[in-house]
């Protein structure tokens, strides 16, 4: 098995890791209530998805 002859510096390690991050999800506004929603997901505020009510929400 190969062994490194020299220690990698912190700067070189950080340069390699610049792309190792979680992507920010794409957000949209709900056309029914105006809340911020992730794409392809039911709105947590009103329960609508693509113009149809999917989840019945309790009225307060």
C-alpha positions as CSV (number, residue, x, y, z in Angstrom):
1,X,0.0,0.0,0.0
2,X,1.3,3.5,-0.9
3,X,2.4,5.9,1.9
4,X,2.8,9.6,1.4
5,X,6.3,11.0,1.8
6,X,5.2,14.4,2.9
7,X,2.2,15.8,4.8
8,X,-0.4,17.6,2.7
9,X,-0.7,21.3,3.8
10,X,-4.0,22.6,5.2
11,X,-4.3,25.0,2.2
12,X,-3.9,22.1,-0.3
13,X,-6.5,20.1,1.6
14,X,-8.9,23.0,1.7
15,X,-8.5,23.6,-2.1
16,X,-9.5,20.0,-2.8
17,X,-12.5,20.3,-0.5
18,X,-13.9,23.5,-2.0
19,X,-16.6,21.5,-3.9
20,X,-17.6,19.2,-1.1
21,X,-20.7,20.9,0.1
22,X,-24.5,20.3,0.1
23,X,-26.3,22.1,-2.7
24,X,-28.8,24.8,-1.7
25,X,-32.3,23.5,-2.7
26,X,-34.2,25.5,-5.3
27,X,-37.1,27.4,-3.7
28,X,-40.3,28.7,-5.2
29,X,-43.3,30.6,-3.9
30,X,-46.7,28.8,-3.5
31,X,-49.2,30.3,-6.0
32,X,-52.0,29.6,-3.5
33,X,-50.7,31.2,-0.3
34,X,-47.4,32.8,-1.2
35,X,-45.2,30.7,1.2
36,X,-41.7,29.6,0.3
37,X,-41.8,25.9,-0.9
38,X,-39.2,23.5,-2.3
39,X,-39.8,22.4,-5.9
40,X,-41.9,19.2,-6.4
41,X,-43.1,19.3,-2.8
42,X,-46.5,19.9,-1.2
43,X,-46.8,23.3,0.4
44,X,-46.6,22.9,4.2
45,X,-48.7,26.0,4.9
46,X,-51.8,25.3,2.7
47,X,-51.4,21.7,1.5
48,X,-51.6,22.5,-2.2
49,X,-49.5,21.0,-5.0
50,X,-49.8,22.0,-8.6
51,X,-53.2,23.7,-8.1
52,X,-54.8,20.8,-6.2
53,X,-55.3,20.3,-2.5
54,X,-53.4,17.2,-1.4
55,X,-53.3,17.6,2.4
56,X,-56.3,18.7,4.4
57,X,-55.1,21.4,6.8
58,X,-57.0,22.2,10.0
59,X,-58.4,25.8,10.0
60,X,-57.5,27.7,13.2
